[in-house]
Every structure is written in structure tokens, then in C-alpha cells.
């Protein structure tokens, strides 16, 4: 069995930036164990698989260790593949996920815009476990659907923050978003998820479904710019269109090839 595979750098205009995702078009779904093995072999933060069904594409996302409910950068990467490499016609793609429902991506020039459901947060008390997981204490803590959000005072706090991954991995969440107001953009962030087999995710679209409504309320604006301050850096435009969010960025093809499964 041969399967096409593409590797796309998402939320960047340059190769070696943003967050790499593998994308595998399928004619029909393979067994979950095969999908997981492919994702583990790719050893990227996410591998996306899709199957066309009528006028939409069913999509699933796998880390090297498990399937996740939603992934922004791998959806953007999949849209890039469909628009530029797999002959999708038109400027809008309709995706469907069993876990996250209807998702759309639109193309305007080179800019791709994800339309995802919002993730609202509620403030919670800072626990000792949260404080012990990082070398600098946050000023506020919030809980979203699956992630913790820890808020800091300054961009440099986020840039220089040191996580203790053994302790982060024991927190009861999918991962931990850390964020602060930005110096040159509206807000900055990083995302840690050893729970999913990824110590630090370079750029996390799904985290911005939490960050967009959060910072929209804090800053009193609907349209914002953001940087995810990993070593690879990711650049995003975010818009709050309650109860949805729009997250925009670019993609770049790094590699295309064939998976051989005998």
C-alpha cells in the first residue's frame, strides 16, 4: 500500500519556521493502529489524515502517542495541501471532525483562515502543582475545555519561562498554555503538552481558540495579532466572531513523498 504524504510548515512564510505537520490523503479510513503507527513514525507534533466525503473532508489528527480532538496547525497544513497540491476547487474547504464538528478554512491570496469553535475559560485558583511546574509564578490561572491557561505579566516572562516537564505532565489537562500581553503584538504564548507526547508544541492553533476570546475580553478588541514564542516562532492573526474564532496564517511546503506499507 502506498500513501501520499506531505510535510507542511504552518503559521509561517518560511521553511523551518512555524509548526510542521504531516498530511496524508486517504481514499478510505485505515485501522486506528495503522494511523497511530504512521504518526509515531513521522514523529511530528501532529499528523493529519483526511477522507473526502461528498463536498466535505473528514479529518483526524494524531500525535506520536494518541489521537486528539482538535488541531489547528495540522488543519491549516491540510488546507494548504488541498488548495495547492490536491486540486481542491474554490476558496473554501469544509472539514468535519467527530470530536469538533464543522470546521472551515478559507483562502485569500496566500493567507489561510481557520474558523473554529471558541473555547471559553473560567478563572481558577493557582494550585501548588501549577506553581511547581514552572520556574516563574503566573499571576492568574484559567481552565478551558481541555487546557490550563496561565497568565504572566510580561512578554519576556513567556520568552524566558522554564517548564519542569515531569511536573507539567502530571497536571490534569491536555496541556498548559502560558500567555502575556505582547510588546509588538497583542499577545504572546507558548504551549506545553508532555501529556500528549510533545514537551513544547511550536505553534498551536487550537490553543488560540482559548486565547482569542480570553484576550478579546481583556483587551476590548475583536481582531488581534499574536506570536507563539517557541524556537520556531509562529505568527497568527486572530478574530473573535462569537461563538467562533478565526485564526489566520500562512503555510510552506517542506516535503512531499510516499509512505510504503507492505
Secondary structure, DSSP 4 states (H G I P E B T S, - for coil): -EEEEEEEEES-SSTTSSEEEEEEEESSPPPHHHHHHHHHHHTSSEEEEEEEETTEEEEEEE-SS-EES--HHHHHHHHHHHHHTS---SSEEEEEETTTEEEEEEEETTEEEEEEE----EEEPPPHHHHHTBSS--SEEEE-SSEEEEE-S-HHHHHH--B-HHHHTTSSSSEEEEEEE-SSSSEEEEEEEGGGTEEEES--TTTHHHHHHHHHHHHT-SEEEEEE-SSS-EEEEEEEETTEEEEEE-EEEEEEEEEE--
